[in-house]
């Protein structure tokens, strides 16, 4: 039986890896025997994490600074890692603003598209071509339960996550005969520093731990195109798809979003599911 490291090693690139869910993915991959490239805008945090992973997991690590909203930085990632034997890409980075759509200028909405759409597209295209040539590898994109229908207060963000969902599922079908596994993980609210900083107010919203999302996602890689890394998320997906129409789903998610952020006019965060 082929091990995880044999299938997806020797190096993994984690985009958006300084803390939270990116850190959980980096640590889990290292525990599975992969060397780790951590990409983050705050490279000092990424370097501290890289040093700790190298000591605790006994693997090689590398930290790279990049602003994933900038096309030139995306191209530089591919160029700088051209000689590194990367076998797995995990695109965890996300940018989100929370609040009524017109509370934010168009440049802010375009930044959501830059980070959440152009970033995974460019890196999936670049690394995916390399994986096809070598005949093995994997791509993991992070989507959201917000991708299943439109949502108030995060309308554009939800739309960007729908792009990730559809892109990954399409690539799963297209690349499977080339030996490349693609997976999209539709996580729910996750206890990351940025999520907690957004001060969600609805205590009834189920919140996942980053390590749980990382483990269930990586365990599903190579087995299916889409994973909902918690029982409540799998039930929600089933209900939205089979038990209610889209109008009801949109209204239900609008109710949940308004309850969670009912006291806020606007908020900006870099990591939201």
N, C-alpha and C positions, 0 to 999 in steps of 0.2 A: 504494500500500500504506500503510495507516494505521500511523503510528509508535507505539511504546510510550507515549510522552508524550501523544500525541493520544488514545490509547485509554484511558489510565488516569490522566492528569494533570488539572489541573496540580499537585495536591497529593497526597501519600501520607501516611497516618498509620501509623506503626510503633509498636505497643504492646509495650513491653519492649525498649527501644532503647539502653540505656546502654553496652553492650559486647557482645562475643561475636557470636552469630548475629544479634541485632537490629542491631548496628552494621554487620554485613556487608550486611544487607538495605537499611539506610538508605543506605549508600555506593553500592550497586549501583543503587538507584532514582535517586539523584542523578546517577550517571553516565549514566543513560538519559534525563535531562532533567527529572525530577520535583522539585518543591519538597518539602521533608520536614518533617513534624511528628514529633518524637521524644518519646515518652511513657515516663517511667520514674519509679520511686519515688525514685531518687537523681538528682535533677534537676541537681545540679552536674556530674555526669559527662555527662549528656545535653546540657547546655549547652556543655560543652567540645567534645563531638563535633559538635554543631550548628554551632559557630563554625568548626571545622576543615573540615567539609563545605562550608560556604558559601564558604570561601576556595578550596578545592581544586577544587570542582565548579562554582562560579559559579552556584549556585541559592539560592533563599530557604530559610531554615530557621527552625524554632521549637521550643523545648524546653518541655515541660509536665510538671509534677509530678503524679503520680497513683498511688495505691495501688490496684491492680486487684483487690484482694480486697474493696474497699469499694464498695458499690452507689452511694453518693452521688458518689464520684469518677468512676464510669463515666457517670453522668448528667451530671456537670459537663463531661466531655470532649465529649459530644455537644452540650451547650449552648454551650460556649466556642468550638466550631468550627462553629457553625451558619451563620456568614457566610463560611466558608472553602470554596472550591470543591474539596472532597476527591473524588478519583476512585478511590482505592485504599486498602483497609485491609489491613494485615498484622498479625495477632495472633500475636506471637512469645512473649509472656510465659508463663512456666510456673513453678509451684512444686511441689517434690517432696521427699519424705522417703524415705530409703533405709534399710530395716531391717525386721525382723519386724513384722507388722501391729499387734500389741498392744504394741509398744514406744512407740507414740505415742497421745496422748489423742485423743478424738473431735474436739476443736476444731482440732487440727492436720490431721486428715483433711478436715474441713469447709473449711479454708483452701485445700486442694488443689482442692476442688470450686469454691470461690469464684473462684480465679484461673484455673483451667484449663477450667471449664465455664460459670459465670455470666458471666465476663468476655467470652469470645468470643461468647456468645449475645447479650448486651446490645448490644455494639458492632456485631455483624453485623446485628442487627435494626435498629438505628438508622441506620447508614450504608447498609445495604442498601436501606432504604426510599428514601433520597435517590438512590441509584444507579438504582433503578427509575424514579423520576420523571424523571431526566435522560436515561435511555435508554442509559447506558453506565457502565462502572466495573468494579471487580474486588475480590474478597475472597480473601485467602490465610490459611488456618489451618494451624498447625503441629501435626502429630500425631507419631507415634512408631512404631517397629517393635514397641514394647510394646503397641500398640493391636490387634495382630493376634491376640493370645491373652493369657490371664492370665499374670502373672509373679510369682514370689515376691520378697519384699523391696520391691517397688513395686506391690503389688496395686491399691491405690486410684488411684495415679497412672496406671497402665496403663488402668484403667477410664475415667478422665477423658479420656485421649487417644483411646480408642475412641469416646467421644462426639463429639470434634472430627472424627474420620474420617467418621462417619456423618452428622453435621450438614452438613459441607461437601459430601459427595457428594449429599445430598438437595437442598441449595440449588443445586448445579450444575445439576441437572435442572430445578429449579423456576424459576430466574432466567435461564436461557439465552435464552428467548424475549423477555426484557425487555432484552437487550443487556448483561447483567451476567455476567461470568465469575467462577466460584468454583473454587478449587483447594485441595486439602489436600496438604501435603508430609509424607510419612512418613520423616523423617530417622532415621538411626541415631546411634550415639555421635559427638558432635561436639566438637572441641577448643575448647570455650569455657572461660572462667575458672572457672565453677562446676563444670563436669564435671571439670576437672583438680584442683580443690580437694577433690573427693570421693575422691581417691586410688584410682582403679580399679587392681586388681592383676593383671588378666589381660592380658598383653601381646599375646595373640593376637586380641583384639577389634579389628576394623578401625575406625579413628577418622577421621572426615571433617573437612575444614577448613571453617570457617564460610563463606568466600567461595565454595567449591565448591557448598555447599548453596544459597546465595542465588542464584547464577547459574543452576543447573539448575532451581530452583524457578520463578524469574521467566521463564525461557525456556519453561517448560511452561504458563504461564498463558494461558488461552484455547484450549488445544489438547486438554486432557483434564481429568477431574475429580480424578485422583489421580496423584501423582508419587512415585517412590522415587529420590531423587537420588544414586544410586551403583549401579554394576553389581552389587555384592555384595548390595545391598538388594533389587534386582529379582529376583535369583536366589533369595534367601531367601523373598520373597513367593511366588514361583512354587512353590517346594518346599513351603511351609506350606499353600498352597491346593490344590495338585494332587497332591503326592507323599506326603503323610502326613496322618494323622488329627489331630484337635484334641488328643487325649490325648498323642500323641507330640510335637506342637509345644509343648504346655505343659511337658512334662517336659524337652524340650531347652532351652527358654528358662530353666527353673528351674536347670538345670545351669550354663548360661552366667552367670546372675545370681549364683549362689552362688560360682562361681569368681572373678568380678570383685570381689565384696565379701565374700570369705570371712572376713576378719579383723575385720569391722566388725559391731557390734550395731545401730548406727543412725547416720544422717547426714542432715542437712537441706541442701537446695540449691535455688536458684531457677531452675535451667535444666538440663533433662535431656531426652534424647530416647530 
